[in-house]
């Protein structure tokens, strides 16, 4: 168990993490790397306390500040920092200098087998990227740390190498009881690996919880924007009907019927959110729009791997399956569309 409360260089956070992967998710300047560096002992916080398995690593009040070598933290940097002049075997041997010779070689042999490093006599530049990645993780684990810190090593990787990285860390997660703190900038990595995530922005934690819950239930518009959620609209609640389990929401240019909103009052200002994939869109056939259908002008259609993204005037974004979009090719010149907002898909996020 790692318990962290620290303030340093604009970062002010408090959290704890048990075994399994906890993802620190946020943009490039959110403070993810600084948090990892403070835990590892590479950065000294201005205040706070860091405790790992009941051992105090840092305490600003009592001036405890253990050096990195005594913190029992394994670290995987984004640059896969292996010594280039050493073989993979010697890279793994290096952190074990204080152990007896037989124990050192036992651990190295075990790690070479565990991470399938069959070219261990070669130097890092002489082996494949996948082997370098596995060697980096093996070296971080060979000292039998109590905590593994991982700083975005998947950033910029091609699809094959990213899949290999996910496989390696998933194995570490499943075969050990280590807490793993993983800095990440993409949601796919969080969903693939993490049981819990901390949503960070400008050095503070906006929200925490399982990745699925965080993205399905962002606590506010800031969190939703960080998660890349489109279709965020300021709205006013103009009607609430608990008997029919409905509400009525007024946006800038139209009104929508949504689910009943317990705890809200008529006149409340809120943010309305709906996922692009939950909107229905089709060329306008001239008929009068039905409930929750909005006339919108199509400005751009963009190909995605499995769908087509449609961007409309007013900031409305829909994603439709490619066969569905292809079915409307006869209306390719028609820029006037109807976009339907299903009531069950509407979410209210809180006050602007």
C-alpha positions, 0 to 999 in steps of 0.5 A: 500500500502506498499513501501519498500526500504531497505538494511540489512545484504546483502539484498538490495531491493526496491518494493511496493505492493498493496492489494492482495498477492505478493509472495517473491519467491526464495531459502532458502538464498534469504533473504525472511524472513529477508525482512519480519522481517525488515518490521515487525520491528524485524530487523533494516535495515542499510538504506532505508525507509518503508512506510505503507499507508502513515505512515513511519515505518522506515527511516534510514536517519531521524532515524524513527524506529517504534517498532513492536507493532506500525507497524500494521502488522499481522505476520504468522510465519513458525512455527505457533507460538501459545502459547502452554499453552493457549487455542485457545480462549486465543491465540486470546484474547492475542493481544487485551489486550488494547481494551475494554472487549466487543470489545475483546470478539466480535472480538474473537467470530467473528474470531472463527466463521470465521475460523471454530475454534469449539474447541477453549477451547483446547490448540494447541496440542489438536486440528488438524493441520488444526485448528492450522493453521487456529488459527494462521491466525486468531490471525494474523488478529484479531488486524485488521492489515494494512498488513499481512506478511506470512513466508512460513508456507506451507513448509513441509506440506502434500498435504491435509494440504497444500490444507487447507493452500491455501484455508485459504489464498485464503479466506483472499485474496478474502475477504479483501483488505489487502496487503499480502507479502508471502515468498514462495519456491515453484512455486505452491504456487505462482501460486495458490495465488499470483497476483504478485511475486518477484524473489529473489536471494542472497538478490536482486530482479532479476525479478517481475511480474505476476507468469505466465509472470515471468516463461514464460519470464525469463529475463536471465539465472539466473532467469531461473535457479531459476525457475527450468527451464531445457534445458538451452543451450549457443548458437550463432545466425548464421542466421536471416531471417525476410522474413521467420520469422526464425533464425538459432542457433548453439549449441555445437553439433547441429543447430536449426531453431527458430523464428525470433529474433528482436533486435538481430544480427548475431553472438550474443551469447545467452542462448536458453531455451525450456521447457521439456514438449515441446520437442518430443522424440522417439527411433531412427528408423535409419532414417535421422533426420529431421529439429530440430531433434537431435540424443541423447543417453538416460541416464535415465527415471524417473517416474513423477505423470503424465509423464515420464522424459527422461534425455539425454546426453548433458543435454537435458531433455524431459517429455512425457506422460506416454501412449506415453512412454509406446508405446515405450516399445518394444524399451526399450533397444534402448538408441539412441533416436531422440529429436525434438525441435519445433521452436515455443517452443524455447526462447532466454534469453540473453547473457551468 
